[in-house]
Amino acid sequence: MALRTGFPKGFLWGGATAASQVEGGWNEGGKGLDTADCRPAASHLTTEQRREPAFKEMTSEKIAAAIQCPDAGEYPFRRGSDGYHRWEEDLDLYAEMGLKVYRMSVSWARIFPNGDDVEPNQEGIDYYRRVLEGCRARGMKVFLTMLHYSIPINLVEKYGGWKNRELIDLYLRYARVLFENYGDLVDYWLPFNEMNAGRFLPFNGTALIRDREEHFDQSVYQGLHHQFLASALAVKLGHRLIPGSQIGCMIARFCHYVGSCRPEDQLQMLRDEQYTNWFYTDVMVRGIYPEYMERYFDLKNIEVKMQPGDQQILQKGTADFISFSYYFTQISTVDTAWEKTDGNLVTGSKNPYLTASEWGWQYDPMGLRITLNQLWDRYRKPLFVAENGLGATDVLEPDGTVHDAYRIAYLRHHVEAMREAIIDGVNLLGYTWWGVIDLVSNATMQMSKRYGFIYVDADDGGNGTFDRFKKDSFYWYQKCIATNGEDLGE
């Protein structure tokens, strides 16, 4: 057997966005109000205050105020990056960069404004078809996320979010519309973004509001069970309607290192991996609830209510590939005094051997290589890095340039880690950088926390031209793609 030497021919270099963070056009084209549209930015808060749980927590009071608000105001997801109006310009830039694949999402509220409408919104169907056809015309494959956090707010107010089993059928009605209308234009399907978000960010993940729940953990895991079923049934439906289709799963991957040689820390790392990572992929890839969750549910007084046939649904709707977001690693320890740091919507124990971004996210390319090997060894399913990126403060120079050497260095090191994982024997399909263009950050709801290779001239309050400018990283990634990861120089 010959040793692999680098990225395989046909490797899918790409970029990623989410409809709620890039589109805007929140009240145009028949779109309904969704959960992202209701998250207030609270612009008076400092970056430090935005790290507090209270900022990320949604309440009934916040929801009521958002529903009554008639404009974008303090709701930056209603503006996004104005991609709803500038999608052709954006696709041209992605094609110029050489993207092989574009990971995008569809807004459920743009297809079914209330989520439970009898008929879909034709304007929304037509809009996404134009975008998808635009990708095809520019030679880009499409990796479509069917649900990237936001759902119609009516499904929260009327049904209580994903804890209600009725959402499964409503989601499948939505999924059917996507499969039937875009089956000829999508190459990879993803039913749910970051499935484990239901646990670490329940409003985003399972559309739950804590002040409305008597037993919050029970509602979280009941909602996750309904999402597992919806995902499995979507896989089955997609395979039937689109023979040969590739339908995957996704988690936010939290790679853990043991904090010390203490056996207690080693056990903590095992539990952290099981509860934050493996549980979700075990269900979606193996089609079973793993035994180690029985003790966890008992400790938390959780009883997931299942109906006859649920286990068979999970077993028959397993994912064709595994995708994940990767931003940082953290320490597993029983030491409660260990210093904490932020990372991808959660707080974790800090690693003294790593450096961090200005938002406190520690970056660790080696952790990406480790993660890829772990996932491949455990499941033997093709892998896809669906998100990886660096949020930073960028400066638009008077001549329209942006010099982001820090982003290039971050990207180079993670590309090198993927190459090493491939040489290790991992079957890696592709990589979609988050986000390919500046967009509103999900964690802090700031435009000033920039991820893209393309600068969007807008500030946190939505002021600016929203014009697009190529950063230095745009040209670096363009060269990386053109050489299939061979040229990673300055």
PyMOL commands that set and color helices and strands:
alter all, ss='L'
color gray80, all
select helices_A, chain A and resi 19-22+36-38+47-50+53-56+60-68+76-78+83-97+108-111+122-137+154-157+161-163+166-182+197-200+202-206+210-212+216-241+263-286+292-299+310-316+365-379+405-424+472-482
alter helices_A, ss='H'
color red, helices_A
select strands_A, chain A and resi 12-16+101-105+141-145+188-190+246-247+249-252+255-258+322-325+329-332+340-343+346-349+383-387+428-434+454-456+468-470
alter strands_A, ss='S'
color yellow, strands_A
deselect
rebuild
show_as cartoon
